[in-house]
């Protein structure tokens, strides 16, 4: 069953049973297995993440490399700002859902009312139930977050037609010390395997240099990533590439592949800070 609760302001999962298992036990087992297979040196809590959003059989292994960086810091992240592309309807700016709770097979995640109130005061942010109803780019992140964070609240924002500076302004208004921005994006789409590797490597190098804006051909979440790069540069964050591969490496053919990258952004070191 997909759709929305009429009275309870609940978003029911739209991608369960297709992008990831609908069974709670099967889903928890699968996510935990992805996380356990990852060896990540994560002495610091990341300040932000970029993760892919395909079906778990395709991109779950890549996404797990980002979420595994949070495991050692459980309890330090209580609020997540989730941004990803709007795949199904034309949308100007960014939009949050007019609901109180997001549901997955693993349970409920409450929408952060403080973040939503502050976001709604921004001119480029609107409310759109329709934009979130069938959208998978944000939903597929929730089970990973539920397994690594436990209890948390979230503000999900789909990003439509928006300039990098508009996304940056949203981040700057909402990105408190206890808020973790997670940008959901795949990379190149439907290129031959070797061409995709080259294109995605170039995109990854630009992310690592905080060099935006990216174009839509480089990443379906280009606007959100580009806004994050602007904020990361302003905050002096240090990006790190955790994994880069494509559906041709995981569960797909090589004639047309989709690229996936996982990145973590870390706080500036003392030596890289500006003297005051």
C-alpha positions in Angstrom: 0.0 0.0 0.0 1.3 3.5 -0.9 0.0 6.9 -0.3 -0.9 9.2 2.6 -2.9 9.0 5.7 -5.9 11.3 5.4 -6.4 12.2 9.0 -3.1 11.4 10.7 -0.7 13.4 8.6 1.4 10.3 7.9 3.4 9.6 4.8 3.3 5.8 4.1 6.2 4.3 2.3 6.1 4.3 -1.5 9.3 2.4 -2.3 9.0 -0.6 0.1 8.9 -3.8 -1.7 10.6 -2.3 -4.8 13.7 -0.3 -3.8 14.1 -2.2 -0.6 12.4 -5.1 1.3 8.9 -4.4 2.7 9.5 -7.0 5.5 10.8 -5.2 8.7 13.0 -8.2 9.6 14.4 -8.6 6.0 15.0 -4.9 5.7 16.8 -4.6 9.1 18.9 -7.6 8.2 19.8 -6.3 4.8 20.8 -2.8 6.0 22.8 -4.3 8.8 24.6 -6.6 6.4 25.5 -3.7 4.2 26.8 -1.8 7.2 28.8 -4.7 8.6 30.6 -5.3 5.2 32.0 -1.7 5.3 35.3 -1.0 6.9 35.4 2.8 7.6 37.9 4.7 9.6 35.6 7.3 11.2 37.2 8.9 14.3 35.2 12.1 13.6 31.5 12.5 13.2 30.9 13.8 9.7 29.2 17.2 9.3 27.3 16.2 6.1 26.9 13.3 3.8 26.2 12.7 0.1 24.6 9.3 -0.6 23.0 7.5 -3.6 19.3 6.5 -3.8 18.8 3.6 -6.2 17.4 0.3 -5.2 19.5 -1.3 -2.4 20.7 -4.1 -4.7 22.3 -1.5 -6.9 23.5 1.2 -4.5 23.0 -0.1 -0.9 26.7 -1.0 -0.6 27.8 2.5 -1.6 25.3 4.2 0.7 26.4 2.0 3.5 30.0 3.4 3.3 28.5 6.9 4.2 26.1 5.7 6.9 28.8 3.5 8.5 30.7 6.8 9.4 27.8 7.5 11.9 27.8 4.2 13.8 30.6 5.2 16.2 28.8 8.4 17.0 25.3 7.1 17.8 23.5 9.6 20.0 25.3 12.6 18.6 22.8 13.2 15.8 19.2 13.8 16.7 18.1 15.9 13.6 18.6 15.2 9.9 18.1 17.6 7.1 17.4 15.4 4.1 17.6 16.9 0.6 17.1 15.1 -2.7 15.8 15.6 -6.3 12.1 15.7 -7.2 11.8 13.0 -9.8 8.1 13.0 -10.7 6.5 16.5 -10.8 7.7 19.9 -11.9 8.7 21.9 -8.8 10.1 25.4 -8.4 12.4 25.7 -5.4 12.3 23.2 -2.5 9.3 21.6 -0.7 8.6 19.8 2.5 5.6 17.4 3.0 2.6 18.6 5.1 2.8 15.5 7.4 4.0 14.9 10.9 5.4 11.4 10.5 7.3 9.4 7.8 6.8 5.7 8.0 9.1 2.9 6.8 8.8 -0.8 7.6 11.2 -0.2 10.5 8.8 2.3 12.1 8.0 6.0 12.3 10.3 9.0 12.0 8.9 12.3 13.2 9.2 15.4 11.1 11.2 18.1 13.0 8.7 20.9 13.5 11.3 23.5 14.4 13.2 22.9 11.2 10.0 22.9 9.2 8.8 26.2 10.8 12.1 27.8 10.0 12.2 26.4 6.4 8.6 27.6 5.7 9.8 31.2 6.4 12.1 31.0 3.4 10.8 32.2 0.1 12.2 29.3 -1.9 10.6 26.7 0.3 7.0 25.6 0.0 4.7 22.8 1.2 3.9 20.0 -1.3 2.3 16.8 -0.4 2.2 15.7 -4.0 6.0 16.2 -4.5 6.8 13.7 -1.7 4.0 11.1 -2.3 5.8 8.8 -4.7 9.4 10.2 -4.2 12.0 7.5 -3.4 15.1 9.7 -3.2 14.5 10.6 0.4 12.6 7.6 1.5 15.3 5.1 0.8 17.7 6.9 3.2 15.4 6.5 6.2 16.0 2.8 6.9 19.8 3.4 6.9 19.3 6.4 9.3 17.0 4.4 11.5 19.6 1.6 11.9 22.6 3.8 12.6 21.0 6.7 14.5 18.1 5.0 16.4 15.9 7.9 17.4 16.0 11.1 15.4 13.8 13.7 13.7 14.0 14.7 10.1 13.0 17.5 7.7 12.7 16.0 4.2 13.1 18.5 1.4 12.7 17.7 -2.3 14.7 20.0 -4.5 13.2 21.0 -7.8 14.3 23.8 -10.1 16.6 25.8 -7.8 19.9 27.6 -8.0 22.8 26.4 -5.9 22.6 29.7 -4.0 18.9 29.1 -3.1 19.8 25.6 -1.6 22.8 27.2 0.2 20.5 29.7 1.8 18.3 26.9 3.1 21.3 25.0 4.5 22.6 28.1 6.2 19.3 28.8 7.8 18.8 25.3 9.1 22.2 23.7 9.6 22.8 23.9 13.3 25.5 21.9 15.2 23.0 19.1 16.0 21.7 18.9 12.4 23.1 16.5 9.9 22.5 17.4 6.2 22.2 14.3 4.0 22.1 15.0 0.2 20.6 12.2 -1.8 21.9 11.9 -5.4 23.0 9.4 -8.0 25.7 10.5 -10.5 25.8 9.8 -14.2 22.8 8.1 -15.9 22.7 5.5 -18.6 26.2 5.9 -20.0 28.3 2.9 -21.1 30.3 1.5 -18.2 33.7 3.0 -19.1 32.3 6.4 -20.0 30.4 6.5 -16.7 33.6 5.7 -14.7 35.3 8.6 -16.4 32.4 11.0 -15.9 31.8 10.1 -12.3 35.5 10.3 -11.4 35.5 13.9 -12.8 32.4 14.7 -10.8 34.0 13.2 -7.6 37.1 15.3 -8.1 35.0 18.4 -8.4 33.1 17.5 -5.2 36.4 17.0 -3.4 37.6 20.4 -4.5 34.2 22.0 -3.5 34.0 23.1 -7.1 30.4 23.8 -8.1 27.9 24.1 -9.5 27.4 20.7 -10.9 25.1 20.2 -13.9 22.1 17.8 -14.1 24.0 15.4 -16.4 26.6 14.9 -13.7 24.2 14.1 -10.9 20.4 14.0 -10.6 20.7 15.8 -7.3 23.0 18.4 -8.8 21.2 21.4 -7.3 21.3 20.0 -3.8 25.0 19.0 -4.0 25.9 22.3 -5.5 24.2 24.1 -2.6 26.1 21.9 -0.1 29.4 22.6 -1.8 28.8 26.4 -1.3 28.0 25.9 2.3 30.9 23.5 2.8 33.3 25.9 1.4 32.0 28.7 3.6 32.3 26.4 6.7 35.8 25.1 5.7 34.7 21.5 5.6 36.9 18.7 4.3 35.3 16.4 1.8 36.3 12.7 1.6 35.3 10.2 -1.1 34.1 7.0 0.6 33.1 5.0 -2.5 32.6 5.4 -6.2 31.1 2.8 -8.5 28.1 2.1 -10.8 25.3 -0.3 -11.3 27.7 -2.2 -13.6 29.9 -2.9 -10.5 27.0 -4.1 -8.4 24.0 -5.7 -10.0 23.6 -4.3 -13.5 24.8 -4.6 -17.1 27.6 -2.6 -18.6 25.9 -1.1 -21.7 24.0 1.5 -19.7 24.9 2.2 -16.0 24.0 4.6 -13.3 26.8 6.1 -11.2 26.9 6.1 -7.4 29.1 8.1 -5.1 29.3 8.4 -1.3 31.0 11.4 0.3 31.5 12.6 3.9 32.3 16.2 4.8 34.3 16.7 8.0 34.8 19.7 10.2 37.9 21.9 9.6 41.0 21.0 11.4 42.5 23.5 13.8 45.3 24.2 11.5 42.9 24.9 8.6 40.8 27.4 10.6 41.1 31.1 10.3 43.0 32.8 13.1 40.9 35.2 15.1 
